[in-house]
Amino acid sequence: MLFIMFVEFIFQKVIPLQINKTPIFFIICNFIWLLFLFAFYAYLWRVPGIFSSIFVFVLVLIAISFFTLLERKVLGYIQLRKGPNKVGLLGLLQPFADAIKLFTKEVNIPLVSNRIPFIISPSIGLLLAFLLWIIYPSNSPTWIFSFGILIFLCVSSLGVYTILVSGWTSNSKYSLLGCVRGVAQTISYEVSISLVLLSCLIIFGSFNFIYIYQYGYIGSLLLFFPLASIWFITILAETNRTPFDFSEGESELVSGFNTEYSGFTFALIFIAEYINIIYISLVTSLIVICFFRFNDLKNLELIFYCLIFSFIFIWIRGSFPRTRYDLLIGLTWKSFLPGSLTIIIFIIFIVNFI
């Protein structure tokens, strides 16, 4: 409580912000408080787990750096041109050159923006993306959560608050339109994505990613192709990828919610987006395929399936243009919601009566 009172004093007295009487202030205070409690608990009980998690985070950062290189290469060949091939052998050092450029550029902060939330929100988005990798399923997990799928839903849903705060605190009309779009589409597809995951839970009988990873021998969504289609289209919207990247629509909103960001703040948003893409590909491989032929090579097989779905993300970006915003909202409410409800009723009938 003392910590919360201190943060409240800083926001209300020291920093002249315009958000003191809005829910955003309470969201930030509660988030900082929960983060403090989590860090304290981890320090007391699972100090070795902290170092393992940090090592995983570093590996994830290296993975997304080369994933961006793969994306630029694939998009280049799709568009009948070469990708980056000048920096290092075959362009392998291009991601590191991009990182150095972004983190050494000047950070421009609009004069009329709410400075502290404007700077903090990209960091919170990156933190939420890293938190997902704590429940990464493997043969030797560092952390075991009995309700891992619920944690995945909660943390991935919180990601929209970073979009909302980033766009609103920028005090720019294009940023505000982008964040409002992001919130509206999140409300639309979160219901259907929860129902799709609920269908998988009924089949697997567990909320634990580790249990599904160890004992799942056939993908549940492969049995119901319409459900797999709903899941894949929804995760494209979840990760703000083409053709559903409406919160970043550069042809309509300059750059969407991140219009006013530059330098390292833009890099944090960029990194969080690609971390989410790789993790969503991992979850998709787990619940869609979930077929591991060799028990000793489960980790390698899961990584191989993850690479396939990550490549499909890139392939779709190079193949489809951005669709209309109202078409996605209509698709989620008029097609995905009744379709996923019908399929889940059918699955409950099969599991209980057959």
C-alpha positions in Angstrom: 0.0 0.0 0.0 2.9 2.4 0.7 4.2 1.7 -2.8 0.8 2.5 -4.3 0.6 5.7 -2.3 4.0 6.7 -3.4 3.2 6.2 -7.1 -0.1 8.1 -6.6 1.8 11.0 -5.1 4.2 11.0 -8.0 1.4 11.1 -10.6 -0.7 13.6 -8.8 1.8 16.1 -7.4 5.1 15.7 -9.1 4.1 15.0 -12.7 1.5 17.3 -14.1 -0.4 14.7 -16.2 -4.0 14.8 -17.4 -4.8 11.3 -16.5 -5.2 11.5 -12.7 -9.0 11.1 -12.7 -9.1 8.4 -15.4 -9.0 4.6 -15.1 -5.6 4.5 -16.8 -3.9 5.8 -13.7 -5.3 3.0 -11.6 -4.4 0.4 -14.3 -0.8 1.6 -14.2 -0.6 1.6 -10.4 -2.1 -1.9 -10.1 0.2 -3.2 -12.9 3.3 -1.9 -11.1 2.1 -3.3 -7.8 1.5 -6.7 -9.3 4.8 -6.7 -11.0 6.5 -5.8 -7.7 4.8 -8.7 -5.9 5.7 -11.1 -8.7 9.4 -10.1 -8.6 9.5 -10.3 -4.8 7.9 -13.8 -4.9 10.3 -15.0 -7.6 13.3 -13.7 -5.7 12.3 -15.5 -2.5 11.4 -18.8 -3.9 12.6 -19.4 -7.4 15.8 -17.5 -8.0 17.3 -20.0 -10.4 14.0 -19.8 -12.4 14.6 -16.1 -12.9 18.0 -16.7 -14.6 16.4 -19.5 -16.8 13.6 -17.1 -17.8 16.1 -14.3 -18.6 18.1 -16.8 -20.8 14.8 -17.7 -22.6 14.1 -14.0 -23.1 17.5 -13.5 -24.7 17.0 -16.4 -27.0 13.6 -15.0 -28.0 15.2 -11.7 -28.9 17.8 -13.4 -31.1 15.0 -15.4 -32.7 12.9 -12.4 -33.6 15.9 -10.6 -35.0 16.5 -13.4 -37.5 12.7 -13.7 -38.0 12.6 -10.1 -39.3 15.4 -11.0 -41.7 13.5 -14.1 -42.9 10.4 -11.9 -43.4 12.2 -9.3 -45.4 13.9 -12.0 -47.5 10.6 -13.9 -48.2 8.7 -10.7 -49.0 11.5 -9.7 -51.3 11.2 -12.9 -53.3 7.4 -12.7 -53.3 7.7 -9.2 -54.9 10.4 -10.4 -57.4 13.3 -8.6 -55.8 16.2 -9.3 -53.5 15.9 -8.8 -49.8 18.6 -7.4 -47.6 21.9 -8.8 -48.8 24.5 -6.1 -48.2 25.2 -6.1 -44.4 27.4 -9.2 -43.7 27.3 -12.5 -45.5 23.9 -12.9 -47.3 22.6 -10.0 -45.1 22.9 -12.0 -41.9 24.0 -8.9 -39.9 21.1 -6.8 -41.1 19.0 -7.3 -37.9 21.8 -6.1 -35.7 22.4 -3.1 -37.9 18.7 -2.3 -37.7 18.8 -2.6 -33.9 21.8 -0.3 -33.6 20.1 2.2 -35.8 16.8 2.2 -33.9 18.3 2.3 -30.4 20.7 5.2 -31.3 18.1 7.4 -33.0 16.7 10.5 -31.3 13.4 9.9 -29.5 10.9 12.6 -30.3 8.2 13.2 -27.7 5.3 15.4 -28.7 4.9 18.5 -26.6 1.2 18.0 -26.0 1.5 14.3 -25.1 1.3 12.7 -21.7 5.0 12.1 -21.4 5.2 9.3 -18.7 2.5 7.0 -20.1 3.7 7.7 -23.6 7.2 6.4 -22.7 6.1 3.6 -20.4 3.4 1.9 -22.6 5.8 0.3 -25.1 7.9 -1.1 -22.2 4.7 -2.6 -20.7 3.8 -4.1 -24.1 7.2 -5.7 -24.3 7.0 -7.0 -20.7 3.6 -8.6 -21.4 5.1 -10.3 -24.5 7.9 -11.7 -22.4 5.5 -12.9 -19.7 3.9 -15.2 -22.2 7.2 -17.1 -22.6 7.1 -18.1 -18.9 4.5 -20.7 -19.8 6.5 -22.0 -22.8 5.9 -25.8 -22.9 9.0 -28.0 -23.1 10.4 -31.3 -21.8 12.1 -29.5 -18.9 9.9 -26.4 -18.1 11.1 -23.8 -15.6 7.7 -22.8 -14.5 4.6 -25.1 -14.4 1.2 -23.4 -14.3 -1.9 -25.6 -13.9 -4.0 -22.9 -15.7 -1.5 -21.9 -18.4 -4.2 -21.4 -21.1 -6.1 -19.0 -18.8 -2.8 -17.1 -18.2 -2.3 -16.9 -22.0 -5.7 -15.5 -22.5 -5.4 -12.9 -19.7 -1.9 -11.7 -20.7 -2.7 -11.6 -24.5 -5.9 -9.6 -23.7 -3.9 -7.1 -21.7 -1.8 -6.3 -24.8 -4.6 -4.1 -26.1 -4.2 -1.7 -23.2 -0.7 -0.8 -24.4 -2.2 0.0 -27.8 -4.9 2.1 -26.1 -2.5 4.0 -23.9 0.1 4.5 -26.7 -2.5 6.0 -29.0 -4.4 8.1 -26.5 -1.4 9.6 -24.7 0.2 10.6 -28.1 -2.6 13.3 -28.4 -2.7 12.8 -32.2 -5.9 12.2 -34.2 -4.3 9.3 -36.2 -2.9 7.6 -33.1 -6.3 7.9 -31.4 -8.2 6.4 -34.3 -5.6 3.5 -34.5 -6.0 2.7 -30.8 -9.8 2.9 -30.9 -9.7 0.4 -33.8 -7.4 -1.9 -31.9 -9.7 -1.9 -28.9 -12.9 -2.5 -30.9 -11.4 -5.4 -32.9 -10.0 -6.9 -29.7 -13.4 -7.0 -28.2 -14.8 -8.5 -31.3 -12.4 -11.5 -31.7 -11.6 -12.2 -28.1 -14.9 -13.9 -27.6 -14.5 -16.3 -30.5 -10.8 -17.1 -29.6 -11.9 -18.0 -26.1 -14.6 -20.3 -27.4 -12.1 -22.0 -29.8 -9.7 -22.6 -26.9 -12.6 -23.9 -24.8 -13.3 -26.4 -27.5 -9.7 -27.6 -27.3 -9.9 -27.8 -23.5 -13.0 -30.0 -23.6 -11.1 -32.5 -25.9 -7.8 -32.4 -24.0 -9.3 -32.1 -20.5 -6.7 -29.8 -19.1 -5.8 -26.1 -18.9 -2.1 -27.0 -18.6 0.1 -26.4 -21.7 2.6 -28.9 -20.3 -0.1 -31.7 -20.1 -1.2 -31.0 -23.7 2.4 -31.0 -24.8 3.2 -34.3 -23.1 0.0 -36.3 -23.6 -1.6 -34.8 -26.7 -1.1 -37.1 -29.7 -3.5 -35.6 -32.2 -4.4 -32.1 -32.9 -7.9 -31.3 -31.7 -8.5 -28.5 -34.3 -7.4 -30.8 -37.2 -10.6 -32.8 -36.4 -12.7 -29.7 -36.9 -11.3 -27.7 -39.9 -13.9 -24.8 -39.6 -12.7 -24.3 -36.0 -9.0 -24.3 -37.2 -9.9 -21.7 -39.8 -11.6 -19.5 -37.2 -8.5 -19.8 -34.9 -6.0 -18.9 -37.6 -8.0 -15.9 -39.0 -8.4 -14.7 -35.4 -4.8 -14.9 -34.5 -3.9 -12.8 -37.5 -6.1 -10.1 -36.0 -4.7 -10.8 -32.5 -1.1 -10.1 -33.7 -2.1 -7.1 -35.9 -0.9 -8.7 -39.0 -2.0 -8.3 -42.6 -4.8 -8.3 -43.7 -6.1 -7.2 -40.3 -3.5 -4.7 -39.2 -6.1 -1.9 -38.8 -4.5 -0.3 -35.7 -1.3 0.3 -37.8 -3.0 1.1 -41.1 -0.3 3.2 -42.8 -2.5 3.8 -45.9 -5.2 5.4 -43.8 -3.7 6.5 -40.5 -0.1 7.4 -41.4 1.1 4.7 -39.0 -1.8 4.1 -36.7 -1.3 4.1 -32.9 2.5 4.3 -33.2 2.6 7.4 -35.4 4.4 9.6 -32.9 6.9 6.9 -31.8 10.5 6.8 -33.0 13.8 5.4 -31.9 13.9 2.9 -29.1 10.2 3.4 -28.2 9.2 2.3 -31.7 11.7 -0.6 -31.5 10.0 -1.8 -28.3 6.6 -1.9 -30.0 8.1 -3.6 -33.0 9.9 -6.3 -30.8 6.7 -7.0 -28.8 4.7 -7.5 -32.0 7.1 -10.1 -33.3 7.5 -11.9 -30.0 3.7 -12.3 -30.0 3.8 -13.7 -33.5 6.3 -16.4 -32.6 4.5 -17.3 -29.4 1.1 -17.5 -31.2 2.7 -19.7 -33.8 3.9 -22.0 -30.9 0.5 -22.2 -29.4 -1.1 -22.9 -32.8 1.3 -25.8 -33.3 0.4 -27.1 -29.9 -3.3 -27.1 -30.3 -3.7 -27.5 -34.0 -1.2 -30.2 -34.8 0.0 -31.5 -31.4 1.3 -34.7 -33.0 4.9 -35.7 -32.0 6.2 -38.8 -33.6 9.4 -39.1 -31.5 9.2 -38.5 -27.8 12.9 -37.7 -27.5 12.6 -35.0 -30.3 9.4 -33.3 -29.1 11.2 -29.9 -28.7 12.6 -30.0 -32.2 9.3 -31.1 -33.7 7.5 -28.3 -31.9 10.0 -25.8 -33.1 9.6 -27.1 -36.7 5.8 -26.7 -36.5 6.3 -23.2 -35.1 8.5 -22.3 -38.0 5.9 -23.5 -40.4 3.2 -21.3 -38.9 5.5 -18.3 -38.6 6.3 -18.7 -42.3 2.5 -18.7 -43.1 2.2 -15.4 -41.3 4.8 -14.0 -43.7 3.3 -15.7 -46.7 -0.2 -14.2 -46.0 1.4 -10.7 -45.6 2.9 -11.0 -49.1 -0.3 -12.4 -50.6 -3.3 -10.4 -49.3 -4.0 -6.7 -49.2 -5.5 -5.0 -46.1 -9.3 -5.6 -45.9 -11.9 -3.2 -44.7 -12.4 -2.6 -41.0 -16.1 -3.1 -41.0 -15.7 -6.5 -42.7 -13.6 -7.9 -39.9 -16.1 -6.7 -37.3 -19.0 -8.2 -39.2 -17.0 -11.4 -39.7 -16.3 -11.9 -36.0 -19.7 -11.1 -34.7 -21.9 -12.6 -37.5 -19.9 -15.6 -38.5 -17.2 -16.6 -36.0 -19.3 -16.2 -32.9 -22.3 -18.4 -34.0 -20.0 -20.8 -35.7 -17.7 -21.4 -32.7 -20.8 -21.7 -30.4 -22.3 -24.3 -32.7 -19.1 -26.3 -32.9 -18.5 -26.2 -29.1 -22.0 -27.6 -28.6 -21.3 -30.3 -31.1 -18.0 -31.2 -29.3 -19.8 -31.3 -25.9 -22.3 -33.7 -27.3 -19.6 -36.0 -28.8 -17.5 -36.0 -25.6 -20.4 -36.7 -23.3 -22.7 -39.0 -25.3 -20.5 -40.9 -27.7 
